[in-house]
Amino acid sequence: MKPTLLILAAGMGSRYGGIKQMDAFGPSGETIIDYSIYDAIRSGFGKVVFIIRKDFAEEFKNLFELKLKGKIETEYVMQEMDSYTEGFHSVQGRTKPWGTAHAVLCAKEVIHEPFAVINADDFYGRDAFEKAASFLTSEVTPKKYSIIGYELSKTLSANGTVSRGVCDVDANGNLESIAERIKIFPEGDKIFYEENAMRVPLPHDTPVSMNFWCFDPNVFAFIQKLFINFLQENVQNPKAEFFIPIIGDKFISEDKGEIRVIPTSAQWFGVTYKEDAPGVKESINQLITAGEYPSKLYE
């Protein structure tokens, strides 16, 4: 059974200033999502599931459905505020759904096979998809998940600070914990993050999560249980977010299994800020020149 790729595309793009999931970055109008799907297809994935919002669903489908027809199976799932909340109602003032782990939960009715999760606005690179596909077809079990680990120095933005999930990895290559570090930035030949008004250094090769996870479908029942517990504690907090690393931390701390950190040599790039866009386009052009991608992905 071929694995599925779950793409989280319901984000608002608040810092970027628009719906970046549908912006063109390739020379023939390709979006970043197109490159992820292209890499997924040639790595052996059999289906792509998009998590989107109703307010841009028609425009989104019009952009992707025609070009992907006959190349890979597609499904579209809406992430709504009340999806899978089992009667809990959020406090007045909440304007968006419950975060990335909630987005994954919304796909439980259409995914019944091992699957990977990625962000729509991140360019992950072919190596990452090949390693994910290999894991999902030969290693994943209900007790063994994985995360693709990027070198911190290959995930920074020249246009502002970034937040990254810094992975603590044991001697066997398994995840022990993820610590969310905010305001990470390069300075000279070093990398720092800010915490309590202090600048703390981080090694260049620190493994970080870019939200590229590999799961067995049994994870949906676990997520749903965690989500209800999360709502019991946070339903009155309009800013509360149910993130995927919460799943990983609970999976490990409750001894449900292990999460392997799979290192990749790929250069990540993304559009956290509007100013990142020209650099992303140039990076894609360089990969095309090097023969990694055709100048037009879908003929």
Residue, then its C-alpha position, 0 to 999 in steps of 0.5 A: m500500500k502506497p503512503t499518503l501525503l497530508i498537506l496542511a494548507a489551512g493557515m492564514g499566512s498572517r506574517y506573510g500577508g496573503i495566501k502564500q499556499m497559492d503564490a507562484f514560485g516556479p518559472s511556470g507558475e508552480t507553487i511550493i506545494d507543487y514541488s512537494i507533490y512532485d517529490a512525493i509522487r516520484s518517491g512513491f506516495g499514492k495519494v495527497v490530502f489537502i487540509i484547507r478552509k472553506d473560504f478559499a476551497e473553490e480557488f484552491k481546488n481550481l488551482f490543483e485539481l486539473k494539474l494533478k488529475g491522473k498523476i495522484e489521487t487527491e482528497y480535500v478536507m476542511q478544518e473548521m473550528d468545531s471539527y471533532t470538538e465533541g460538543f466543546h464550544s470555544v470562547q468568544g473571540r477565537t477566530k481560527p481552528w485549533g492548530t496543526a494537530h487539530a488539522v491532522l485529526c480532521a483527516k481521520e476519515v480519509i486516511h487509512e494507510p501510513f502517512a506523512v504530514i507537511n506544511a504547505d509553505d515549506f520546501y522540503g527537498r527530494d531527499a526528505f520525501e524519499k526517506a519518508a516514503s522508505f520509512l512509511t513503506s518498510e518501518v512504520t508501525p503503531k508503535k514506531y513513528s518518525i520525524i524528518g530532522y533538518e540541520l538548523s543552519k539550513t532552515l533560517s531566514a535572512n529576513g527575520t527571526v524564526s521559531r523551530g522545534v529543537c529535537d533532543v535525540d538519544a543514542n539510538g537516533n530516537l526523539e526524546s523531546i522537542a523544545e520550541r525555541i523562538k526568535i532564532f537568528p544567525e549572527g556572524d558565523k553563529i546561531f542564537y535564540e532568545e530566552n528571558a532576554m538572554r541570547v543562547p547559542l545553538p550548534h549549526d547541526t542541531p536537528v530541528s523539526m520542520n513539521f515533516w512527520c510520519f505516522d501510522p493511521n492508528v495515531f488518529a485515535f490517540i490524537q482525538k483523545l489528546f484533543i479532548n483533554f486539551l479542550q477540557e483545559n484550554v477551551q476558554n483560551p482564544k489563543a490556545e494551539f494544539f500543535i503536532p509536537i504535543i502528539g510527539d511528546k505525549f507519545i513518548s512520555e506515555d510510553k506508547g512507542e518511539i519516534r525516530v529522527i531521520p536526518t536529511s541533507a536537504q536544504w529547507f527554504g520557506v516563506t515565513y516573511k514576504e521578503d523571503a519570496p525572491g530568495v525562494k524563487e532563486s533557490i528553485n531556479q538553481l535547483i532547476t539549473a542543476g537538473e533536480y527539477p524540470s522547468k515545468l513540473y506538469e506537462 
